[in-house]
Amino acid sequence: MKHLLIVYHTKTGNTGRLAEAVRKGASSELVTEVEIRVQPAREAGPEDLLWADGLLLGTPENFGYMSGALKDFLDRTFYEVEGRIQPLPCAVFISAGNDGSGALRAIRRIANGYPFIEVQEPVIVQGELSSEDLNRCEELGLALAAGLEAGIY
Ligand SMILES: Cc1cc2nc3c(=O)[nH]c(=O)nc-3n(C[C@H](O)[C@H](O)[C@H](O)COP(=O)(O)O)c2cc1C
């Protein structure tokens, strides 16, 4: 079994809905050999990253950056896993009022250090969530899970 970790933060629920869609896609019946773990950022720790073969990170854009809770997860895990993880295939989903670029830039900069390797284009949702946005998140989850199962990542 491969292991796919979803770590996200949500304050008002939007990123939480995206995370649920990502989880749904990753849990597709098309993928049978991938175990999924969903963790709110505040509850996630280094042991989750040590468990994971792939990673999905979700955040709102707050003040032009990722949420404090997701940053805190990264702060709490970087040195703890340094040298102990293989480069982790990763993708990002963001809920933002505007374009989400500040959050994405911040995640990418830190991801380089772990390293997390971005293997899919991010899903960035601007404003109200639509069913199309949720579909994009399902596809993202499925892509990560299927890629892990197939050994592509
Ligand atoms: C404190 C705070 C700061 C925010 N700053 C930004 C921002 O800089 N850029 C942006 O596009 N949206 C910003 N937003 C809007 C949120 O990103 C947006 O409402 C998002 O959908 C919230 O996600 P959530 O429901 O998962 O918490 C901010 C929201 C809050 C509460």
The ligand as an SDF file (V2000), in Angstrom:
LIG
                    3D

 31 33  0  0  0  0  0  0  0  0999 V2000
   -7.6150   36.9890    8.1310 C   0  0  0  0  0  0  0  0  0  0  0  0
   -7.9150   36.7540    6.6970 C   0  0  0  0  0  0  0  0  0  0  0  0
   -7.0540   37.2210    5.7330 C   0  0  0  0  0  0  0  0  0  0  0  0
   -7.3290   37.0150    4.3850 C   0  0  0  0  0  0  0  0  0  0  0  0
   -6.4330   37.4570    3.4660 N   0  0  0  0  0  0  0  0  0  0  0  0
   -6.6420   37.1900    2.1540 C   0  0  0  0  0  0  0  0  0  0  0  0
   -5.6780   37.5660    1.1780 C   0  0  0  0  0  0  0  0  0  0  0  0
   -4.6440   38.1320    1.4890 O   0  0  0  0  0  0  0  0  0  0  0  0
   -5.9060   37.2790   -0.1030 N   0  0  0  0  0  0  0  0  0  0  0  0
   -7.0400   36.6260   -0.4930 C   0  0  0  0  0  0  0  0  0  0  0  0
   -7.1930   36.3720   -1.6890 O   0  0  0  0  0  0  0  0  0  0  0  0
   -7.9920   36.2620    0.3950 N   0  0  0  0  0  0  0  0  0  0  0  0
   -7.8080   36.5240    1.7200 C   0  0  0  0  0  0  0  0  0  0  0  0
   -8.7490   36.1340    2.6540 N   0  0  0  0  0  0  0  0  0  0  0  0
   -9.9480   35.4480    2.1970 C   0  0  0  0  0  0  0  0  0  0  0  0
   -9.8210   33.9360    2.3430 C   0  0  0  0  0  0  0  0  0  0  0  0
   -8.6810   33.4470    1.7010 O   0  0  0  0  0  0  0  0  0  0  0  0
  -11.0470   33.2510    1.7280 C   0  0  0  0  0  0  0  0  0  0  0  0
  -12.2090   33.7380    2.3580 O   0  0  0  0  0  0  0  0  0  0  0  0
  -10.9690   31.7600    1.8530 C   0  0  0  0  0  0  0  0  0  0  0  0
  -11.9840   31.1790    1.0530 O   0  0  0  0  0  0  0  0  0  0  0  0
  -11.1650   31.2850    3.2830 C   0  0  0  0  0  0  0  0  0  0  0  0
  -10.9780   29.9080    3.3260 O   0  0  0  0  0  0  0  0  0  0  0  0
  -11.5750   29.0260    4.5200 P   0  0  0  0  0  0  0  0  0  0  0  0
  -13.0900   29.1010    4.4160 O   0  0  0  0  0  0  0  0  0  0  0  0
  -11.0630   27.6540    4.2500 O   0  0  0  0  0  0  0  0  0  0  0  0
  -11.0790   29.5900    5.8050 O   0  0  0  0  0  0  0  0  0  0  0  0
   -8.5010   36.3320    4.0000 C   0  0  0  0  0  0  0  0  0  0  0  0
   -9.3700   35.8610    4.9960 C   0  0  0  0  0  0  0  0  0  0  0  0
   -9.0750   36.0580    6.3210 C   0  0  0  0  0  0  0  0  0  0  0  0
  -10.0240   35.5290    7.3760 C   0  0  0  0  0  0  0  0  0  0  0  0
  1  2  1  0
  2  3  1  0
  2 30  2  0
  3  4  2  0
  4  5  1  0
  4 28  1  0
  5  6  2  0
  6  7  1  0
  6 13  1  0
  7  8  2  0
  7  9  1  0
  9 10  1  0
 10 11  2  0
 10 12  1  0
 12 13  2  0
 13 14  1  0
 14 15  1  0
 14 28  1  0
 15 16  1  0
 16 17  1  0
 16 18  1  0
 18 19  1  0
 18 20  1  0
 20 21  1  0
 20 22  1  0
 22 23  1  0
 23 24  1  0
 24 25  2  0
 24 26  1  0
 24 27  1  0
 28 29  2  0
 29 30  1  0
 30 31  1  0
M  END
$$$$
